[in-house]
């Protein structure tokens, strides 16, 4: 029987959606980077066999990138695992990648004999690592039910990135069902919020309809974050090609040559510097502030309830 100290997992967040292409990995990387830049000690867990987090954080070609082998081994056989340290100041990573496919098959087989053990495989790993960090963020795979289940079983909070169009919102019911599957081993798991991503700046009606629909689905008017992540294909392409986070690209843009300097010939234009980076960076900053605010408020409410309980 697996026993856990859940108190050390109080700030573990899963970024989850059953549908791909909703900026889930982008949100995980950029919120993690924002937290780390503000002084939080952050661990990001790439729990996706695609391993796209390596592109967002720029360690794809790092010799230390094992494409998920160490994480897969720890999930199946236990033992210690060493994160990839200092990808950014205050930011470490548990690397994912294709090796996690083998872990999926093995955990599925294990689940037939020891369902709780399979569900809690990641939680056991993070329990040992959590005391070294202020926040742990998990990038969940879009379609792997076994890994999704292990991720939310290890988490205190779920954050659901979703596009505002009707097709993209269809997967939210599956997310709710996924959270329900681990209540037996993780009764404190809660939905921190849904974030609308890839939003058009003028799509106000679509946003309003999406917020109403999502609020009705989850039975909470406040379930959707106020912050949204706007659409910018140029910024998305530039960040992944450079291995930069959006805030880092924004800093690069700010330091780059001005348009009139290029026009005069006193500077060379830099093709990989979209001006939209500033706006998207502001979006991620606002989302990060809102995430921290919601967690802090929940922790304060819990502390108050505990103080009000009779001795």
N, C-alpha and C positions, 0 to 999 in steps of 0.2 A: 504494500500500500504506500502511495506517495504522500508524504507530508511536506507542507510548504509553510514558510513564514511569509504570509501575504503582505505584512506590513512593509517589507522592503520593495514590494512591487506596486506601490501606490501611485507611482508616476511612470507607469509603462503605458504607452499609447500605441494602438494599432491603427494604421491608415489602411482602410479596407474598402473594397468594392468588388463585386463579382464580375464587373465589366471592365475590360481594359480600355486604355486611351482616355482616362478621365483625369489625368495629371496626378495620379496617386503617388508615383515615385518622385515626381517633381515636387509635390507638396512635402513629402517626407524629407527629402534632401534639403530643401530651402528653409523649412521650419527648423530642422535640426541645425542648419548653419546659422540661422538667426539667433537661436537659443545659445549656441556655442559662442558666437561673437559677443553676446551680452553677458557672458561670464558663467553660464550654466555648464556643468560637466555633462556631456551628451554622448550616449551610445546609440548609433543607428544600426538596426539589424536588417540586412538585405535578405528577406525570406522568400525571394522570388527566384525560381530557376532561370529566368531570363537574365538576371544579374544587371539590370539596367542602372541600378544605383551607382555602379562603378563609373558609368559614363557621366552621370550628373556630378559626381564628386571628383572625377578626374583621375581615378586609379586603375583604369582598365589595363594599362600597359605596365603597371607596377609589378616588379618581379615577385612581390609578396602576395599578389592576387592569386588565391588558390581556387577560385571559381566555385566556392562553397564546399570544398572537400572536408575541411575541419569542422564546419558546422554540421554537415551531414553525419560525420562520424560521432560527434558529441550527441546528436539527437538519438542515434541508434544504440550507441555503446556507453554513453556517459563519459566521464572523464573531464579533465580541464580543457578549456579552450581559450586561446589568447586573441583578443581583438587586434585588428590592424590599428596601430596607435597613431594619433596626431595627423590624421588626414587633413584636419584643420586644427588650429589651436582649440583645445577643449573638446574636440570631436574625434571619437573612435568609431570603428565599424566592425561588425561581424559580417564577413563577406558571404554573399550568396552566389548563385550561378548554377550551371547544369548539374553539378553533383547532387543538388537537392532533389532531383527527380528520383534518384535511387532511395533517398530517405522517405519520399512519399510512398513508394511501394512497400517498403519495410514497415513503416508506421501503420499502413493500412492492414498489413498482415498481423501486426502486433495488436491492433485494435480489436480483433476477433477474440483474443484471449485476455487482454488487459486493456479495456477501453480507456480507463482513467489514466493509465500509464502513458498511452499513446497521446491522449489529449494534453497531458502535462509535460511532455518531453521538452518543450522549449522553456516552460516555466521553471523547470529544474535548473536549466543552464543559466537563466537570467537571475535566479535567486542568488547564485554565487557571485555574479558580477554586479548586481544592482547597488550594493553599498558604495561602490566607487563612482556612482553617477547620480546626478540630480534629475535627469530625464532619460528615458529609453524610448526610442521611436522604432516601430516595426513596419517595414514596407511589405505588405502582404501580396501574394500572387493573386491575379484576377480570377483564375479558374480552378485552382487546386484546393479542393474542399478539405483535404487532410491537413495541409499546411495552414490554411485559413483557421481551421479549428484550433490547432496548436497555438497559433498566434493570439487569438482572442482569449484562449484559456490562460495565457500568461499575462494578460493586460488588465489594467484597471479601467481604461477608457478606450472607446472606439471613436475614430474620426472618419467620416465617410465623404470623400471627394466625389462629386457627381456633376455632370454637365446638366444644363438647365432644360435641354430638349426632352420631349416625352419619351423617346426611345431610350435615352440614357437613364432616365429615372425608373425604368421598369425593374432594374436590378436591386432596388432598395428593399423590396420585400424579401429577397433572398438574403440580403445582409441581416435584416432583422431575424430571420430564421436561423442564420448562422450564429448569431449572438445567443439565441435561445438554447442551442445545442450544448453549451458549456455551463449553463447555470448550475448544474449539479456539482461541478468542480470549481466554479468561479462565481459564486452568487453576488459578489460585489461589482461585477462587470457592468458598466453603464455606457450609454451613448453620450459622448461629450458634445457632438454636433455634426451637422452635415454642412459641407462647404461647396458652394456653387463655383465651378471652374470653367475655364475657357469661355468666359462670358463676353458677349459683345457689348461695347460701351453704350449702345443705344437700344438694347433689347430689354427695355424696362417692363413691358407687358409680359414677356416670356419669363423674366425673373419673378415677377409678382405671382404669376400662375404657378411657377415651380415651387415657390415658398408656401403657397396655400396647399398644394398637393402634398408636399413633403410633411407639412405640419399635420395634416389630416391623417396621413399614413402612420405617423409615430405618436399621434395624440398629444403633441406639444407645440404650442405656438412659437416657442423660442428655440426649436431644435435646429434651425438653419442659422449658421453664423451670419452676422451682419456683414462681415468682410467677404468679398468675392475675389476670385483670381481672373483677371481679364484675359482675353484672347490676344496673343501676339506670336504669330508663326516665326517672325524674324528673331525675336528674343529666344524662343524655344530652340531654334536651330543653332543660334550663336552660342548659347550656354553649353549645349551638348558637344558641339564641335571643339570648344575650348576647354571643356571640363571645369567650367566655372559655375558657381551659383549665381542667381540673378542679381543679388546685391553686389557681388564681386564684378559682374559685367557692368553694372551701373557705375561702380567706381571707376572702371576702365573708361567708360564713356565720358564721365565727368572730367577725367584727366586728359582725354584725347583732344585733338585739334578742333578748333571752332570752324564753322562752315566758311566764315569770311577769310580765315587763314588759308584754307584750302583754295578758295577762289583766287586769292592773291598770289598763290604759289609758294607761300612761306611755310607750308606744311603739307604733308601727304595724307590723303583721305584713307581712313581705315575701314575697309568694307565690312568688317565683322563687328560693327558697333552700332546696333540699332538704338535709336533714341527712345523707343518704347521700353527699354530696360528699366528706366527710372520709374515709370508707372507700375510695372509689374513688381519691381522691388518694393514699392510702397504697399502694394497689395499683400505681399508676403509678410511684411512687417506688421501690418494691421492684423492679419490672421494670427500671427504668432502672439501678439499682445492679447488678442481675444482668447486664444487657447490658454495661455497662462492665467488670464483673469478668471476664466471659468473653473479651472482646476483649483486655484487659490480660494475662490468663493465656496466651492464644494468642501474643501478641507476645513475652512473656517466654520461652515455650518455643522460639519461632523464634530469638530472640537467643541462647539457650543452645546450640541446635544449631549455629548459625553459629560460635560461639566454640569449640566442640568439634571443628570441622572442621580437618584438618591444613593448615598454611600452605603 
